[in-house]
Amino acid sequence: MTHSSPAALRLALRLAAPDTADALAERLRPDLLAALSNRFGLPEEMVEAVTGPGGAALRAALDTGPEVFLIRAAETGDPVIARALWKARYRPAPQQSRRARDLPDLLPAILRAADPTDPRWEDEDGLVPLLQEEASGFELLPALTGPFPQLLSFALVRLAPFLPLPAALDACVALVQLAGAEGLLAFADGVERAPDFDLGRPELLEVMRAAAADADPEAFLRERRPAGEWTDPAALRALLMVRNGAGAVAKPAALDWDLVRREHARLPFETGRTGGRQSGNRLSQLTRWEGCPDDLIMESFRAAPWSTSRGAAELPFEALVGPEAAAGKVPFDEVLGRSIRTGRLPVDRVLAEVGPATEVLNALPYDHEPTRKALAGLLGRLGTDPVNWLTCYARMGRARGSIAELIDDAASAGSAKKRSTTWPRPLEAVLPATPPEASRAAFLSLFQCASEEAQIAVVPHFDPRAVQHLLVYGDPAPAVRDAVVAAHGVSAQAAQAATTALSPEKLAYLLDLDEPQVDANLFFHRGIDQRERERMLAGRLRGGGTRTVPEELLHVLREAHLSHHRHWLIAGLDSGDLGVARTIVGRLKLPGTGGPAAAAGGRVGARRSGRGARDPGDGPPPAHPPPADREAPRRPRRAGPAARPPGRGGGPGEAAGVPQQGTGLRR
């Protein structure tokens, strides 16, 4: 075993009895140290120094989390280990690697345990020079209360402009404790003499000089520190991380938003771009925290409406009705759902005031019962009059107002605007079905919140595309579905079958129809499994009995792409249907003396001999079956996708039948 198999080492030690496990761990010490070194990111000798002697200590280290072990290593007070910790990358999981320096408690633990009299800390290769060279602003925060005056002074110069006054005074107290009044005065003099040093607060230098001249500098500074402000190190660290643009920052548990507001007033968080990156908006990070005040959210929103809308934990209602929303700069689909569900946005106000109506309709959470109920209440104005509904759809694309305004406008019969009595800009169904977009998607969502009575009254006036969208992507009640079929015929069901986006219930409903056009579309658009294909090509009906395989299914076999859909033909090898056999023989170029031809011949022969093999549901045999050596003629190409051209039987919308030649699927 090697360091690449720590899990195997751990398992082997756990399976052994304690005494045996300790002895085994000691025997496997080189392997265990290599595994621990790889996991913790420290050299083996340092891991051994931290774990201590004995097999039991090694076993304990193997079960210790990396973060816990690294903090324990930091508490050793060893300057060599401390520097290695700052550089270390540990593995919380085998395929993950993280910087140890990113652990918030690591540097504070190192500085608490450090002995400032040990010169190795401040040697050329010590941790103090390394921190001055590499540490970013917020990483230096623990140094403000650490044991090294040089590092404290360096950190204070770097951080003072971004620190709240209480934190800056705490650092001055720590400097007095380490270097006395003389050290505090020397720091103030050094800052004044250096033209590049700016603490961001002229008054801070005055306080330092006054404290240095006082008999008790520490008490002088403490008296001027506002009590109870910025006492939580986690809150202070989070503030500096936001100032530094450190990416996603977790909200600290104890955060006083009034203090954050005051800091923003003193030194505003950036809201512009930095180096061409949107991450320059530091204020947007605060909006991601629960409880962020509305005034801060709106300031960030006005600077960057799209990113603030997406990231803000709570977007004020004001943002949804302003010019930014009207200009399309608010992603309603991300904002409305979460805010309505949590109750942050009242759904009644959203329906009454937020627009454009189409975008709002496409963003509402329709699985939220109060939303559906509120929308159904508005739709009562449209009633069961198809003209109201058709007018609503016709005006939807151009409506800039709210949903309530759109519905009121469509229901106003006295308006001078043109009212629609037929479906505007009708379209045929498409094969395969495609999801509705824009106004069609909005209308479908709106329509499904209407009463069943209204839906039954309106569906006869749908165009074929709307019918297909309702049956495929909607969830109509059985009575509404029956009204659709009664008005639009089998073509509606055939259009519904032209997709793989069918629930098990919808698929079972379509299969139970045993309708040739429907079966052909299910077969062609891969909405069924191989067993259903075999059943269809054998002529077996779901309702019982058999039939001659219809021409619509045979046409699908003729159009099958042999490189991709050979299994379609395989489904018919044991069919016993003569039409299927001929089609397969023709497509696969098989000799006509065996295989599917023989299966079909056996079935036909059994029927002719009358030896009890005929199923009563088979129907009468053909009077003049075509010769076995002649393949059925290919059907000519058609402009439309119908099994029969529109208008030649089958009722309205027949164009949604079997896909024809020219679909790009034929080899």
C-alpha positions in Angstrom: 0.0 0.0 0.0 1.1 3.6 -0.7 0.0 7.1 0.1 -2.5 6.8 -2.7 -4.6 4.4 -0.7 -5.4 6.0 2.7 -8.9 4.5 2.7 -7.4 1.0 2.5 -5.0 1.7 5.3 -7.8 3.1 7.5 -10.0 0.0 6.7 -7.2 -2.4 7.6 -6.6 -0.7 10.9 -10.2 -0.6 11.8 -10.7 -4.3 11.2 -8.0 -5.2 13.6 -8.3 -5.3 17.4 -7.0 -2.2 19.2 -3.7 -3.7 20.4 -3.1 -5.4 17.0 -4.1 -2.2 15.2 -1.5 -0.1 17.2 1.2 -2.6 16.4 0.2 -2.7 12.7 0.1 1.1 12.6 3.7 1.3 13.9 4.8 -1.3 11.4 3.1 0.6 8.6 4.4 4.0 9.9 6.1 5.0 6.5 2.9 4.2 4.6 0.7 6.1 7.1 3.0 9.1 7.2 3.0 9.3 3.4 -0.8 9.0 3.3 -1.2 11.7 6.0 1.3 14.0 4.3 -0.6 13.7 1.1 -3.9 14.5 2.9 -2.7 17.4 5.1 -0.3 19.0 2.6 2.7 18.9 5.1 6.0 17.2 4.9 6.1 13.8 6.6 8.5 14.9 9.3 6.1 17.7 10.3 3.2 15.3 10.3 5.2 13.0 12.6 6.1 15.8 14.9 2.4 16.9 15.3 1.0 13.4 15.7 3.6 12.2 18.2 5.0 8.8 18.9 3.2 5.5 18.9 0.8 3.6 16.6 -2.3 4.9 18.5 -1.4 8.5 17.6 -1.0 7.6 14.0 -4.4 5.8 13.9 -6.0 8.9 15.6 -4.4 11.2 13.0 -5.8 9.0 10.2 -9.3 9.5 11.5 -8.9 13.3 12.1 -10.3 15.8 9.6 -7.7 17.9 7.8 -9.0 21.2 9.2 -8.7 19.9 12.8 -5.2 18.5 12.3 -4.0 21.7 10.6 -5.3 23.9 13.5 -3.6 21.5 15.9 -0.3 21.9 14.0 -0.8 25.7 14.1 -1.0 25.5 17.9 2.4 23.9 18.2 4.1 27.3 18.1 6.8 26.0 15.8 7.8 28.8 13.3 9.0 26.2 10.7 5.6 24.4 10.8 3.8 27.7 10.7 5.5 28.7 7.5 4.7 25.3 6.0 1.1 25.6 7.0 0.7 29.0 5.2 2.0 27.3 2.0 0.1 24.0 2.5 -2.7 22.6 0.3 -4.7 20.0 2.0 -7.3 17.5 0.6 -10.7 17.5 2.2 -11.6 14.7 -0.3 -9.3 12.6 -2.6 -10.1 14.7 -5.7 -10.2 18.1 -3.9 -7.4 20.5 -2.9 -7.7 23.7 -0.8 -5.3 26.2 0.6 -4.7 25.9 4.3 -4.4 29.7 4.6 -8.0 30.1 3.7 -9.1 28.5 7.0 -10.2 31.5 9.1 -8.9 30.1 12.3 -5.5 29.1 11.0 -3.5 32.4 11.3 -5.1 33.4 14.6 -4.1 30.0 16.0 -0.5 30.5 14.7 -0.1 34.0 16.2 -1.6 33.0 19.5 1.0 30.2 19.9 3.9 32.2 18.5 6.8 33.2 20.8 8.0 36.6 19.5 11.4 36.2 21.1 12.2 33.3 18.7 14.1 35.0 15.9 13.0 32.4 13.4 9.6 34.1 13.0 11.2 37.2 11.6 14.2 35.7 9.8 14.4 36.1 6.0 12.7 32.8 5.5 10.3 33.2 8.5 6.5 33.6 8.5 6.4 37.3 9.2 8.3 38.4 6.0 6.2 35.9 4.1 3.0 37.4 5.3 4.2 40.9 4.5 4.9 39.7 1.0 1.9 37.4 0.2 -1.0 38.1 2.5 -4.0 40.0 1.1 -5.7 42.7 3.1 -8.3 40.7 5.0 -5.8 37.9 5.6 -3.7 40.3 7.7 -6.6 41.1 10.0 -5.4 38.7 12.8 -2.0 40.5 12.8 -3.7 43.5 14.3 -3.9 41.7 17.6 -0.8 39.5 17.1 2.5 39.4 19.0 4.7 41.0 16.4 4.9 44.9 16.4 6.5 45.0 13.0 3.8 42.9 11.4 1.1 44.8 13.4 2.3 48.1 12.1 2.5 46.8 8.5 -1.1 45.4 8.7 -2.4 48.7 10.2 -0.9 50.7 7.4 -2.5 48.3 4.9 -5.9 48.0 6.5 -6.6 51.3 8.3 -8.4 53.0 5.4 -10.9 50.0 5.3 -11.3 49.4 9.0 -14.2 50.8 11.1 -12.9 53.2 13.7 -13.5 50.7 16.7 -11.3 48.1 15.0 -8.5 50.7 14.2 -8.5 51.8 17.9 -8.3 48.1 19.0 -5.1 47.8 16.8 -3.7 50.9 18.4 -4.3 49.4 21.9 -2.5 46.2 20.8 0.4 48.3 19.5 0.6 50.1 22.9 0.6 46.8 24.7 3.5 45.5 22.5 5.7 48.6 22.1 4.4 51.2 24.6 3.6 54.8 24.0 6.9 55.2 22.3 6.0 52.6 19.7 2.6 54.3 19.1 4.3 57.7 18.6 6.9 56.3 16.3 4.2 54.7 14.2 2.4 58.0 13.9 5.6 59.8 13.0 6.5 57.2 10.4 3.1 57.4 8.7 3.3 61.2 8.5 6.8 61.1 7.0 6.0 58.5 4.4 4.1 60.2 1.5 2.7 56.8 0.3 1.1 56.0 3.7 -2.5 57.1 4.1 -4.6 55.8 7.0 -7.7 57.2 5.5 -8.6 59.1 8.6 -6.6 62.2 9.6 -8.2 62.1 13.0 -6.7 58.7 13.8 -3.2 60.1 13.8 -4.3 62.9 16.2 -5.8 60.3 18.5 -2.5 58.3 18.4 -0.4 61.4 19.3 -2.8 62.3 22.1 -2.8 58.8 23.5 1.0 58.6 23.4 1.2 61.9 25.4 -1.3 60.6 28.0 -0.3 59.0 31.2 -2.3 55.9 30.4 -2.3 55.5 26.6 -4.3 52.3 26.7 -7.1 53.7 28.8 -7.1 56.8 26.7 -7.7 54.7 23.5 -10.3 52.5 25.2 -12.3 55.5 26.3 -12.7 56.7 22.8 -13.7 53.3 21.3 -17.5 53.1 20.7 -18.7 50.3 23.0 -20.1 47.1 21.5 -19.3 48.0 17.9 -17.4 45.6 15.6 -16.4 43.2 18.4 -17.0 40.1 16.3 -13.9 39.0 14.4 -16.0 37.1 11.9 -18.1 40.2 11.0 -14.9 42.3 10.6 -13.3 39.7 8.4 -16.4 39.5 6.2 -16.5 43.2 5.9 -12.9 43.3 4.7 -13.4 40.4 2.4 -16.3 42.2 0.7 -14.1 45.3 0.4 -11.4 43.2 -1.1 -13.7 41.6 -3.7 -12.9 38.1 -2.4 -15.8 36.4 -4.2 -18.6 34.6 -2.4 -18.5 35.6 1.3 -20.6 33.9 3.9 -22.8 36.2 6.0 -21.5 36.3 9.6 -24.0 35.3 12.3 -23.7 38.6 14.3 -24.0 41.4 11.8 -25.3 44.8 12.6 -26.7 46.3 9.4 -26.7 49.8 10.9 -22.9 49.6 11.4 -22.6 48.4 7.8 -24.7 51.3 6.6 -22.4 53.7 8.5 -19.3 52.1 6.9 -20.9 52.5 3.5 -21.6 56.1 4.2 -18.0 56.7 5.3 -16.4 54.7 2.5 -18.9 53.6 -0.1 -18.6 50.0 -1.4 -17.7 50.0 -5.0 -20.5 49.5 -7.5 -18.7 49.9 -10.8 -16.5 47.6 -12.9 -13.0 46.7 -12.0 -10.7 45.8 -14.9 -13.7 45.2 -17.1 -15.2 42.6 -14.7 -18.6 42.8 -13.1 -17.1 41.7 -9.8 -16.2 45.3 -9.3 -19.6 45.7 -7.7 -18.7 45.1 -4.1 -22.1 46.2 -2.9 -23.8 43.4 -4.7 -22.1 40.9 -2.3 -24.0 42.5 0.6 -27.3 42.1 -1.3 -26.8 38.3 -1.3 -27.1 38.3 2.5 -30.5 37.8 4.2 -31.7 41.0 5.8 -29.7 43.4 3.6 -31.6 46.8 3.8 -33.6 47.8 0.8 -31.7 51.1 0.3 -28.4 49.2 -0.2 -30.1 46.7 -2.5 -31.6 49.4 -4.7 -28.3 51.2 -4.9 -26.6 48.1 -6.2 -29.6 47.4 -8.4 -29.4 50.8 -10.1 -25.7 50.2 -10.8 -26.1 46.6 -12.0 -29.8 45.6 -12.3 -29.3 42.2 -13.9 -26.6 40.8 -11.6 -28.2 42.2 -8.5 -31.6 40.8 -9.4 -30.1 37.4 -9.9 -28.0 37.4 -6.7 -30.0 39.4 -4.2 -31.6 37.4 -1.4 -34.6 39.7 -1.3 -35.4 42.1 -4.2 -37.6 45.0 -3.2 -40.9 45.4 -5.1 -39.7 48.8 -6.2 -37.1 47.1 -8.5 -39.9 45.3 -10.4 -41.8 48.4 -11.4 -39.0 50.8 -12.3 -37.4 51.7 -15.6 -34.9 48.9 -15.4 -37.7 46.3 -15.4 -39.4 48.1 -18.2 -36.2 47.9 -20.2 -35.9 44.2 -19.8 -33.0 44.4 -17.3 -34.7 42.2 -14.6 -34.6 38.4 -15.1 -38.2 37.8 -14.0 -37.9 34.0 -14.4 -35.3 33.9 -11.6 -36.8 36.6 -9.4 -40.5 36.1 -9.2 -40.6 32.4 -8.5 -38.4 32.4 -5.4 -39.7 35.8 -4.1 -43.4 34.9 -4.4 -42.9 31.5 -2.8 -41.2 33.0 0.2 -43.8 35.7 0.5 -41.4 38.5 -0.1 -43.4 39.6 -3.1 -47.3 39.7 -2.7 -48.7 37.8 -5.7 -51.7 40.2 -6.0 -49.4 43.2 -6.4 -47.3 41.3 -9.0 -50.3 40.5 -11.1 -51.7 44.0 -10.8 -48.6 46.2 -11.2 -45.6 44.3 -12.8 -45.2 44.1 -16.5 -44.8 43.3 -19.3 -47.5 40.7 -18.9 -46.0 38.1 -21.2 -42.7 38.0 -19.3 -44.4 37.9 -15.9 -46.7 35.1 -17.0 -43.7 33.1 -18.2 -42.0 33.6 -14.8 -44.8 32.9 -12.3 -44.5 29.8 -10.1 -47.6 27.8 -11.2 -46.9 25.1 -8.7 -47.7 27.7 -6.0 -51.4 27.3 -5.2 -51.9 31.0 -4.1 -50.5 32.1 -7.4 -52.9 29.9 -9.4 -55.8 31.0 -7.2 -55.0 34.7 -7.7 -54.7 34.3 -11.4 -57.9 32.3 -11.7 -59.7 35.1 -9.9 -58.5 37.6 -12.6 -59.5 35.2 -15.4 -63.1 35.2 -14.3 -63.4 38.5 -16.2 -62.8 36.7 -19.5 -65.5 34.2 -18.7 -66.4 31.6 -21.3 -66.5 33.9 -24.3 -63.9 32.7 -26.9 -63.6 36.3 -28.3 -62.3 37.5 -25.0 -59.7 34.8 -24.9 -58.6 35.2 -28.5 -58.4 38.9 -28.0 -56.3 38.4 -24.9 -53.8 36.2 -26.9 -53.8 38.6 -29.8 -52.8 41.6 -27.6 -50.4 39.7 -25.3 -47.3 40.2 -27.4 -47.6 44.0 -27.5 -48.9 44.5 -24.0 -46.5 46.4 -21.8 -48.7 46.6 -18.7 -49.5 44.1 -16.0 -51.4 40.9 -16.3 -54.5 42.5 -14.7 -54.4 45.3 -17.2 -54.1 42.9 -20.1 -57.1 40.9 -18.9 -59.2 44.0 -18.3 -58.3 45.3 -21.8 -59.3 42.0 -23.4 -62.6 41.8 -21.6 -63.7 45.3 -22.4 -66.1 44.8 -25.3 -66.7 48.5 -25.6 -63.1 49.2 -26.5 -62.4 50.8 -29.9 -59.6 48.3 -30.4 -60.1 45.4 -32.8 -61.3 42.2 -31.2 -60.3 38.8 -32.5 -62.9 36.2 -33.4 -60.4 33.6 -34.8 -57.0 32.5 -33.7 -54.4 35.2 -34.7 -51.6 34.0 -37.1 -52.5 30.3 -36.9 -49.8 27.7 -37.3 -49.9 23.9 -38.0 -48.6 21.4 -35.5 -44.9 20.5 -35.9 -43.3 17.1 -35.9 -41.6 16.6 -33.5 -43.4 18.9 -31.1 -41.4 21.9 -29.8 -42.1 23.7 -26.5 -44.1 26.9 -26.7 -42.3 30.2 -26.5 -43.0 33.9 -25.7 -46.8 34.6 -26.1 -47.7 31.0 -26.8 -46.0 29.8 -23.6 -47.6 32.7 -21.6 -51.1 31.9 -23.0 -50.8 28.2 -22.3 -49.9 28.9 -18.6 -52.6 31.5 -18.3 -55.2 29.2 -20.0 -54.5 26.3 -17.6 -55.5 28.5 -14.6 -58.9 29.1 -16.1 -62.0 27.1 -15.1 -62.8 23.9 -16.8 -65.9 25.4 -18.3 -64.0 28.2 -19.9 -61.4 25.8 -21.3 -64.0 23.6 -22.9 -65.6 26.7 -24.5 -62.3 28.0 -25.9 -60.4 25.0 -27.1 -62.4 24.5 -30.3 -61.0 27.9 -31.5 -57.3 26.9 -31.0 -55.0 26.6 -34.0 -53.3 23.2 -34.5 -50.1 24.4 -32.8 -51.9 25.6 -29.7 -53.8 22.2 -29.6 -50.4 20.4 -29.7 -48.9 22.6 -27.0 -51.9 22.0 -24.7 -51.9 18.2 -25.1 -48.1 17.8 -25.0 -46.9 20.4 -22.5 -50.1 21.1 -20.7 -52.1 19.0 -18.3 -55.8 19.3 -19.4 -58.5 17.6 -17.5 -60.1 14.6 -19.2 -63.2 16.6 -20.1 -61.0 19.3 -21.7 -59.0 16.8 -23.6 -62.2 15.2 -24.9 -63.4 18.6 -26.1 -60.1 19.1 -28.0 -60.5 15.8 -29.8 -64.2 16.4 -30.5 -63.3 19.7 -32.1 -60.0 18.9 -33.9 -60.2 15.1 -34.6 -57.6 12.4 -34.6 -55.0 14.9 -35.9 -54.9 16.4 -32.4 -54.0 13.1 -30.9 -51.5 12.4 -33.7 -49.8 15.7 -33.0 -49.6 14.9 -29.3 -47.9 11.6 -30.1 -45.1 13.3 -32.0 -42.8 13.8 -29.0 -40.8 11.9 -26.3 -42.1 14.4 -23.7 -45.0 12.3 -22.6 -45.9 11.2 -19.1 -46.7 7.5 -18.5 -50.4 8.4 -18.2 -50.4 10.3 -21.5 -48.5 7.6 -23.3 -50.9 4.9 -22.0 -53.9 7.0 -23.2 -52.5 7.4 -26.7 -51.5 3.7 -27.0 -55.0 2.6 -25.9 -56.4 4.5 -28.9 -55.0 1.9 -31.3 -55.2 4.7 -33.9 -52.9 4.2 -36.9 -51.7 7.8 -37.2 -51.1 8.0 -33.4 -49.2 4.7 -33.4 -47.1 5.8 -36.3 -46.0 9.0 -34.6 -45.3 7.2 -31.4 -43.2 4.7 -33.3 -41.4 7.3 -35.4 -40.7 9.8 -32.6 -39.3 7.2 -30.3 -41.9 7.7 -27.5 -42.3 3.9 -27.0 -40.1 1.0 -26.1 -39.2 -2.0 -28.3 -41.9 -4.2 -26.9 -44.6 -1.8 -28.0 -43.0 -1.6 -31.5 -43.1 -5.4 -31.7 -46.8 -5.4 -30.7 -47.7 -2.7 -33.3 -45.8 -4.5 -36.1 -47.5 -7.8 -35.2 -50.9 -6.1 -35.6 -51.9 -6.8 -32.0 -54.3 -4.2 -30.5 -54.1 -2.9 -27.0 -57.9 -3.3 -26.7 -57.7 -7.0 -27.8 -57.7 -8.7 -31.2 -55.5 -8.1 -34.2 -55.5 -6.2 -37.4 -53.5 -5.9 -40.6 -50.6 -3.5 -39.9 -51.7 -0.2 -41.3 -50.0 1.7 -44.1 -49.0 4.5 -41.7 -46.7 2.1 -39.7 -45.4 0.5 -42.9 -44.5 4.0 -44.1 -42.4 4.6 -41.0 -40.4 1.4 -41.7 -39.8 2.6 -45.2 -38.4 5.9 -43.9 -36.3 4.3 -41.2 -32.6 5.3 -41.3 -30.8 1.9 -41.3 -27.8 3.3 -39.5 -29.8 4.5 -36.6 -33.1 2.7 -36.6 -32.3 -0.8 -37.6 -34.0 -2.0 -34.3 -37.3 -0.7 -35.8 -37.0 -3.3 -38.5 -35.9 -5.9 -36.1 -39.1 -5.4 -34.1 -41.0 -6.7 -37.1 -39.0 -9.9 -37.8 -41.5 -12.1 -36.0 -44.5 -10.0 -37.0 -46.3 -12.5 -39.3 -47.8 -9.6 -41.1 -47.3 -9.7 -44.9 -46.9 -6.0 -45.4 -44.3 -5.8 -42.6 -42.4 -8.8 -44.1 -42.3 -7.2 -47.6 -41.1 -3.9 -46.2 -38.3 -5.5 -44.2 -37.2 -7.6 -47.1 -37.1 -4.6 -49.3 -35.2 -2.5 -46.8 -32.7 -5.1 -45.7 -32.4 -6.7 -49.2 -33.1 -10.1 -47.8 -34.1 -13.1 -50.0 -37.8 -13.8 -50.0 -37.5 -17.5 -48.9 -37.0 -17.2 -45.2 -37.0 -14.9 -42.2 -39.9 -12.5 -42.1 -41.2 -13.7 -45.4 -41.5 -17.2 -44.0 -43.1 -16.0 -40.8 -45.6 -14.0 -42.8 -46.2 -17.0 -45.2 -46.9 -19.3 -42.2 -49.4 -16.9 -40.8 -51.2 -16.4 -44.1 -51.2 -20.1 -44.8 -52.6 -20.9 -41.4 -55.4 -18.5 -42.1 -56.2 -19.9 -45.5 -56.2 -23.6 -44.3 -58.6 -22.7 -41.5 -56.9 -25.0 -39.1 -58.2 -23.1 -36.0 -55.3 -20.6 -36.1 -57.2 -17.6 -37.2 -57.9 -14.9 -34.5 -61.5 -13.7 -34.8 -60.1 -10.1 -34.5 -57.9 -10.5 -37.5 -60.6 -9.5 -39.9 -61.2 -11.0 -43.4 -58.1 -11.9 -45.4 -57.4 -9.7 -48.4 -59.3 -10.8 -51.5 -56.3 -10.3 -53.8 -53.1 -10.4 -51.8 -50.2 -9.0 -53.8 -47.6 -11.5 -55.2 -44.9 -12.4 -52.7 -42.1 -11.3 -55.1 -43.4 -7.8 -55.6 -42.7 -5.1 -53.1 -45.4 -2.5 -52.4 -44.7 0.6 -54.4 -43.1 3.5 -52.7 -45.4 6.4 -51.9 -44.5 9.7 -53.6 -43.0 12.6 -51.6 -45.4 15.0 -50.1 -45.1 18.6 -49.1 -46.8 18.1 -45.8 -46.3 15.6 -42.9 -49.7 14.0 -43.1 -50.5 10.3 -43.7 -53.0 11.7 -46.2 -52.9 15.2 -47.7 -55.0 17.7 -45.8 -58.6 17.8 -46.9 -58.8 14.1 -48.1 -60.6 12.5 -45.2 -59.8 12.5 -41.5 -61.2 15.9 -40.6 -59.5 19.2 -39.7 -55.9 19.3 -38.7 -55.1 16.0 -40.5 -51.7 17.4 -41.3 -50.3 16.2 -38.0 -50.1 12.6 -39.2 -47.3 10.3 -40.1 -43.9 11.9 -41.1 -43.3 11.6 -44.8 -40.3 11.3 -47.1 -37.8 14.1 -47.2 -37.5 14.2 -43.3 -33.7 13.6 -43.6 -34.0 10.2 -41.9 -33.7 8.0 -44.9 -30.3 6.7 -45.9 
